[in-house]
Amino acid sequence: MNESVFTYGAPGLKFGEGASDEIGYDLSQYDVKRVLVITDPGVAATGHPQRVADQMGQFGIEAAVYDGTHVEPTDASLEAAIAHARDTGPWDAYVAVGGGSAIDTAKAVNLLTTNDGELMDYVNAPVGKARNPEKPLKPLVAVPTTTGTGAESTTICVLDVLAQKVKTGISHPRLRPTLAVVDPVLTLTQPAGVTSAAGMDILCHALESYTARSFASYDKKRPEERVPYCGANPISDMWSEKAMSLLSRWFRPAVQDGDDTEARHAMAMAATFAGLGFGNAGVHIPHANAYPIAGRVKDFHPEGYPDDEAMVPHGMAVSLTAPEAFRWTFEADPGRHLRAAELLAPGHDYDGPDALPNVLTDLMRDIVIPNGLGAVGYDEGDIDDLVEGTLKQQRLLATAPREVTEEDAAQILTRSLELW
């Protein structure tokens, strides 16, 4: 018997210019007295995290700032943050101010300061033990300063496991933030390179959830078997279409002019919409590919990111195989792929399996995303390792509209070495 039930979950949401000025009041409603604000050094330098912490005092809340978050978190950086929180706690609540890295770090800190065990106990199998938390987590307020990750809406914490050179995650409904505070003003300091990469993450969130396997195509589940990613459904479809419509109008202007407040507002809205969609439907092949692409980085230094270490930012890593992934998934549902192309490029006469890939590569050229895996340091000799890393992401691949074999993954990755 096929599934007849889909699930939908979302944090509380406060959106708009000035929303971040109200976090002290928001937390006072949870009767908290000590709050740890978690951020990274770059965002800390803007003054936003300290400002958020300072305004809590008027509500009798003691707040401290931890700015040791690593951009693209690793198991080591998460363990350091967890140790800091344990040593300086107990904390009644957490506030994450930053991109997905800060928000995911806060999720891990919240999990490991409220539940027993070690980080790898909770990491998704087969990399970790996939243990479920047994105790409730503390309130977590997520305040994104980048427009892309959707981490403020999701149940996922993403990290690099250094010893295995793989990017993976922790997934459980209790990781979802209690409140998402989306203040577009905080994104004005986002560099163009970050806007490009993070924006491609928004786009792939929308596209992957829109083209994901339908919730109704799965076997009937018992209540205890339900997972956060349930497949494409009418609610997630609505959010994904809204996100794509906003991106078609505002993505390029946001990259070209970071001071365009209207574009920044629209991109923040698109990120929120896409997060509400994929946080329930799920993502699939481009995200599964992105984990080993980022985890096995060689010597690539992207514009707009810290230049003291090599990295392929998550959104960029996702985008590099998206055109070929969607060319391969086209046959699963041509109508959805063509509808997505129409939403992203209204008025263009695209047709067939090349339609969506052409829309994506046109956009990627305009916003200066690298021309495939070769442009970030990979070659044909790396394909086997990348395939191995991709196939470890079975939680994501289970949502793909077609079953992905080793040969299929190799084909998509090979064709993605040079996109145009």
KAMO-V339301 format. One record per residue. N is the residue number from 0. RES is the residue in three letters. PSI is psi in radians with two decimals (999 if undefined). NEAR is the number of other ideal C-beta (glycine too) atoms within 8 Angstrom. Layout:
BEGIN
n res psi near
N RES PSI NEAR
N RES PSI NEAR
END
This chain:
BEGIN
n res psi near
0 MET 2.38 3
1 ASN 2.76 8
2 GLU 2.47 12
3 SER -0.01 5
4 VAL 2.32 7
5 PHE 2.75 12
6 THR 2.73 8
7 TYR 2.24 8
8 GLY 2.59 9
9 ALA 2.65 9
10 PRO 2.93 11
11 GLY 2.63 6
12 LEU 2.30 9
13 LYS 2.08 11
14 PHE 2.41 9
15 GLY 2.82 8
16 GLU 2.19 7
17 GLY -0.06 8
18 ALA -0.55 11
19 SER -0.20 14
20 ASP -0.12 6
21 GLU 0.17 10
22 ILE -0.61 14
23 GLY -0.80 12
24 TYR -0.79 8
25 ASP -0.78 12
26 LEU -0.50 16
27 SER -0.38 11
28 GLN -0.26 6
29 TYR 0.11 10
30 ASP 0.87 5
31 VAL 2.68 11
32 LYS -0.47 7
33 ARG 2.21 12
34 VAL 2.36 16
35 LEU 2.12 16
36 VAL 2.17 16
37 ILE 2.24 15
38 THR -3.06 15
39 ASP 2.92 14
40 PRO -0.69 8
41 GLY -0.78 8
42 VAL -0.63 15
43 ALA -0.63 12
44 ALA -0.36 6
45 THR -0.30 10
46 GLY -0.17 7
47 HIS -0.81 13
48 PRO -0.73 15
49 GLN -0.66 10
50 ARG -0.75 9
51 VAL -0.74 15
52 ALA -0.75 13
53 ASP -0.64 8
54 GLN -0.08 10
55 MET -0.40 14
56 GLY -0.61 10
57 GLN -0.19 6
58 PHE 0.30 9
59 GLY 0.40 6
60 ILE 2.21 13
61 GLU 2.20 8
62 ALA 2.44 14
63 ALA 2.70 9
64 VAL 2.26 11
65 TYR 2.04 12
66 ASP 0.51 10
67 GLY 0.20 10
68 THR 2.43 16
69 HIS 2.30 11
70 VAL 2.17 10
71 GLU 1.41 10
72 PRO 2.57 13
73 THR 2.94 11
74 ASP -0.62 13
75 ALA -0.75 8
76 SER -0.63 12
77 LEU -0.71 14
78 GLU -0.62 9
79 ALA -0.74 9
80 ALA -0.72 15
81 ILE -0.75 13
82 ALA -0.71 8
83 HIS -0.79 10
84 ALA -0.67 14
85 ARG -0.71 9
86 ASP -0.56 6
87 THR -0.11 8
88 GLY -2.96 9
89 PRO 2.68 5
90 TRP 2.49 12
91 ASP -0.38 10
92 ALA 2.89 14
93 TYR 2.56 16
94 VAL 2.18 18
95 ALA 2.15 17
96 VAL 1.95 15
97 GLY -2.81 16
98 GLY -2.86 16
99 GLY -0.52 13
100 SER -0.81 13
101 ALA -0.73 15
102 ILE -0.74 16
103 ASP -0.64 14
104 THR -0.75 16
105 ALA -0.64 14
106 LYS -0.78 15
107 ALA -0.73 16
108 VAL -0.79 15
109 ASN -0.78 13
110 LEU -0.83 16
111 LEU -0.10 13
112 THR -0.07 12
113 THR -0.28 10
114 ASN 2.67 10
115 ASP 2.92 3
116 GLY -3.06 7
117 GLU 2.89 5
118 LEU -0.86 12
119 MET -0.28 10
120 ASP -0.53 9
121 TYR -0.18 16
122 VAL 2.51 15
123 ASN 2.47 10
124 ALA 2.63 6
125 PRO 0.02 4
126 VAL -0.79 11
127 GLY -2.84 14
128 LYS -0.14 8
129 ALA 0.66 8
130 ARG 2.50 8
131 ASN 2.47 6
132 PRO 2.47 11
133 GLU -0.36 5
134 LYS 2.65 6
135 PRO 2.64 4
136 LEU 2.90 11
137 LYS 2.84 10
138 PRO 2.39 11
139 LEU 2.14 15
140 VAL 2.15 16
141 ALA 2.19 15
142 VAL 1.57 18
143 PRO 2.39 18
144 THR -0.02 13
145 THR 2.69 12
146 THR 1.67 15
147 GLY -0.98 14
148 THR -0.58 15
149 GLY 0.14 17
150 ALA -0.41 14
151 GLU -0.23 16
152 SER -0.19 13
153 THR 2.98 12
154 THR 0.32 11
155 ILE 2.47 12
156 CYS 2.12 11
157 VAL 2.45 11
158 LEU 2.75 15
159 ASP 2.24 12
160 VAL 1.84 16
161 LEU -0.75 8
162 ALA -0.54 5
163 GLN -0.07 7
164 LYS 0.84 10
165 VAL 2.50 12
166 LYS 2.31 14
167 THR -2.70 13
168 GLY 3.10 11
169 ILE 2.35 14
170 SER 2.11 12
171 HIS 2.49 11
172 PRO -0.50 7
173 ARG -0.24 9
174 LEU -0.27 14
175 ARG 2.28 13
176 PRO 2.64 13
177 THR -0.70 9
178 LEU 2.31 13
179 ALA 2.15 15
180 VAL 1.85 14
181 VAL 1.86 15
182 ASP 1.78 13
183 PRO -0.43 13
184 VAL -0.59 8
185 LEU -0.28 13
186 THR -0.04 13
187 LEU -0.38 10
188 THR 0.01 7
189 GLN 2.12 11
190 PRO 2.80 9
191 ALA -0.72 11
192 GLY -0.64 11
193 VAL -0.67 13
194 THR -0.71 16
195 SER -0.92 14
196 ALA -0.82 17
197 ALA -0.61 17
198 GLY -0.62 17
199 MET -0.50 17
200 ASP -0.77 15
201 ILE -0.86 18
202 LEU -0.77 18
203 CYS -0.56 15
204 HIS -0.84 16
205 ALA -0.81 19
206 LEU -0.75 15
207 GLU -0.70 16
208 SER -0.59 18
209 TYR -0.60 16
210 THR 0.11 15
211 ALA 2.81 16
212 ARG 2.39 12
213 SER 2.51 8
214 PHE -0.57 13
215 ALA -0.11 9
216 SER -0.17 8
217 TYR 2.78 11
218 ASP 2.65 6
219 LYS 2.33 7
220 LYS 2.63 9
221 ARG 2.78 4
222 PRO -0.70 5
223 GLU -0.18 4
224 GLU -0.12 6
225 ARG 2.44 8
226 VAL 2.82 6
227 PRO -0.67 15
228 TYR 1.82 13
229 CYS -0.02 14
230 GLY 2.90 15
231 ALA 2.41 12
232 ASN 2.94 13
233 PRO -0.59 6
234 ILE -0.82 10
235 SER -0.64 17
236 ASP -0.75 12
237 MET -0.84 9
238 TRP -0.69 14
239 SER -0.75 18
240 GLU -0.71 11
241 LYS -0.75 10
242 ALA -0.78 17
243 MET -0.66 15
244 SER -0.73 9
245 LEU -0.74 13
246 LEU -0.65 15
247 SER -0.52 11
248 ARG -0.61 8
249 TRP -0.17 13
250 PHE -0.93 14
251 ARG -0.81 9
252 PRO -0.62 10
253 ALA -0.62 16
254 VAL -0.72 13
255 GLN -0.54 7
256 ASP 1.68 7
257 GLY -0.28 11
258 ASP 0.05 5
259 ASP 1.68 10
260 THR -0.56 8
261 GLU -0.72 7
262 ALA -0.71 11
263 ARG -0.74 14
264 HIS -0.79 10
265 ALA -0.68 12
266 MET -0.64 19
267 ALA -0.68 15
268 MET -0.73 10
269 ALA -0.73 17
270 ALA -0.71 17
271 THR -0.83 15
272 PHE -0.84 14
273 ALA -0.66 17
274 GLY -0.69 15
275 LEU -0.48 12
276 GLY -1.04 19
277 PHE -0.40 16
278 GLY -0.17 14
279 ASN -0.75 18
280 ALA -0.73 17
281 GLY 2.96 14
282 VAL 3.02 13
283 HIS -2.01 17
284 ILE -0.89 15
285 PRO -0.66 15
286 HIS -0.66 13
287 ALA -0.71 13
288 ASN -0.62 19
289 ALA -0.55 14
290 TYR -0.90 17
291 PRO -0.51 16
292 ILE -0.78 17
293 ALA -0.66 15
294 GLY -0.42 13
295 ARG 0.38 11
296 VAL 2.51 12
297 LYS -1.44 7
298 ASP 0.87 6
299 PHE 2.30 10
300 HIS 1.74 7
301 PRO 2.62 11
302 GLU 2.36 7
303 GLY -0.10 9
304 TYR 2.87 11
305 PRO 2.32 7
306 ASP 0.19 5
307 ASP -0.04 3
308 GLU 2.69 5
309 ALA 2.52 7
310 MET 2.66 13
311 VAL 1.82 11
312 PRO 2.57 13
313 HIS -0.88 14
314 GLY -0.66 16
315 MET -0.78 15
316 ALA -0.68 13
317 VAL -0.74 15
318 SER -0.48 16
319 LEU -0.44 17
320 THR 0.02 16
321 ALA -0.82 14
322 PRO -0.79 13
323 GLU -0.56 13
324 ALA -0.77 13
325 PHE -0.41 14
326 ARG -0.70 12
327 TRP -0.60 11
328 THR -0.11 15
329 PHE -0.79 11
330 GLU -0.34 6
331 ALA -0.60 7
332 ASP 1.41 8
333 PRO -0.66 8
334 GLY -0.73 6
335 ARG -0.71 9
336 HIS -0.71 15
337 LEU -0.64 12
338 ARG -0.72 8
339 ALA -0.73 13
340 ALA -0.68 14
341 GLU -0.70 10
342 LEU -0.65 10
343 LEU -0.46 13
344 ALA 1.21 10
345 PRO 2.38 6
346 GLY -0.20 3
347 HIS 2.50 8
348 ASP 1.22 3
349 TYR 2.56 13
350 ASP 2.75 6
351 GLY -3.01 6
352 PRO -0.27 9
353 ASP -0.17 9
354 ALA -1.04 12
355 LEU -0.75 17
356 PRO -0.67 12
357 ASN -0.72 10
358 VAL -0.75 13
359 LEU -0.79 14
360 THR -0.59 11
361 ASP -0.79 9
362 LEU -0.80 12
363 MET -0.65 13
364 ARG -0.74 9
365 ASP -0.57 8
366 ILE 0.17 13
367 VAL 0.90 9
368 ILE 2.43 12
369 PRO 2.63 7
370 ASN 1.14 9
371 GLY -3.13 11
372 LEU -0.57 13
373 GLY -0.56 10
374 ALA -0.24 8
375 VAL 0.23 12
376 GLY 0.03 8
377 TYR 2.71 10
378 ASP -3.06 6
379 GLU -0.50 6
380 GLY -0.25 4
381 ASP -0.16 10
382 ILE -0.77 10
383 ASP -0.75 7
384 ASP -0.71 9
385 LEU -0.71 16
386 VAL -0.78 12
387 GLU -0.78 9
388 GLY -0.68 16
389 THR -0.80 15
390 LEU -0.22 11
391 LYS -0.27 12
392 GLN 0.94 12
393 GLN -0.49 8
394 ARG -0.64 9
395 LEU -0.76 14
396 LEU -0.41 13
397 ALA -0.35 8
398 THR -0.14 13
399 ALA 2.55 14
400 PRO -0.24 9
401 ARG 2.58 9
402 GLU 2.30 4
403 VAL 2.01 11
404 THR 2.99 6
405 GLU -0.73 7
406 GLU -0.70 6
407 ASP -0.80 10
408 ALA -0.72 14
409 ALA -0.68 11
410 GLN -0.81 9
411 ILE -0.78 14
412 LEU -0.71 16
413 THR -0.78 9
414 ARG -0.29 8
415 SER 0.03 13
416 LEU -0.64 11
417 GLU 2.06 7
418 LEU -0.53 10
419 TRP 999 6
END
